[in-house]
Amino acid sequence: MEHENHTVVTEFVLLGLSQTHEVQMILFFFFMLFYMIILPGNVLIVLTILGDSQLQSPMYFFLANLAFLDICYCSVTPPKMLADFFSHHKTISYSACMAQLFFLHFLGAAEAFLLMVMAYDRYAAICKPLHYNRLVNRVVCYVLVGATWGGGFVHGIILFGLSIQLPLCGPNILDNFFCDVHQLVKLACANTYVVELLMFLNNGVVIIMCFTLLLISYTVLLLKLWTQSFKAKNKVASTCVSHIIVVFVMCGPAIYIYGLPFQDVPKEKVVAVFHTVIFPLTNPMIYTLRNKEIKGSMWKLVSKYILWCGK
């Protein structure tokens, strides 16, 4: 497949997480076990919120969208990674590589923007309780979620456009288990300073700004809690702490990987595993483990299913 006169690479060789067969088998069973436990949990969160009339508030609507986004996000790189554990020659075609890169950044950016929407929801609930139903009504919720997907798409398509223009003359070896902009830039047979700068502005600056704004907003909300009653303070503080944990879990590795322009990132593969495989699926769990309402609804749904299967 040729996109430019100097692009002759038709596939890439992925070095993966390890070259040792025994280590690969251990990693495969670890990740498979993790997926068998956590992935159904995220599906259960979505089904619980959609099926329970008492969980129709904007907060739960956004949480269901977060769980759905994480399920999609973890369907981009892990399936290929798990399959490659059984392959001696790990390769990915040029077109599949570009598709993987696009969807990874599209869904990742959409999730970062959704975290900002969830921060706005908590701000309206805590600081503007009398106007909450007007500020975060059903139409506003749909518009905000649509904006997160639209913003993620724009972010992903910009990185895709920059990556597809890179002249690749060989070699074609990527020292990772998936395709990303950092590895492709290293393989380009041209001066990539401008491309790297644009990628940093679209990637690093965006995630750093999102992280900073989220941190400031939740700090303001926690300070606002001092004026609340003790009971309300505990409930709202628990929700805000869950949000803050997810912000650090989501943004921390992303800043580490994409926040340093023109530099090699030490231990990039290790951080990338947590960023693309582990953390996304655990994000919704962090919310539900601290929320009595949704845990109760999930247990009712599971109990109803068990009774139905027993008939």
Secondary structure, 3 states (H helix, E strand, C coil): CCCCCCCCCCEEEECCCCCCHHHHHHHHHHHHHHHHHHHHHHHHHHHHHHHCHHHCCHHHHHHHHHHHHHHHHCCCCHHHHHHHCCCCCCEEEHHHHHHHHHHHHHHHHHHHHHHHHHHHHHHHHHHCHHHHHHHCCHHHHHHHHHHHHHHHHHHHHHHHHHHHCCCECCCCEECCCCCCHHHHHHHECCCCHHHHHHHHHHCHHHHHHHHHHHHHHHHHHHHHHHHCCHHHHHHHHHHHHHHHHHHHHHHHHHHHHHCCCCCCCCCHHHHHHHHHHHHHHHHHHHHHCCCHHHHHHHHHHHHHHHHHHHC
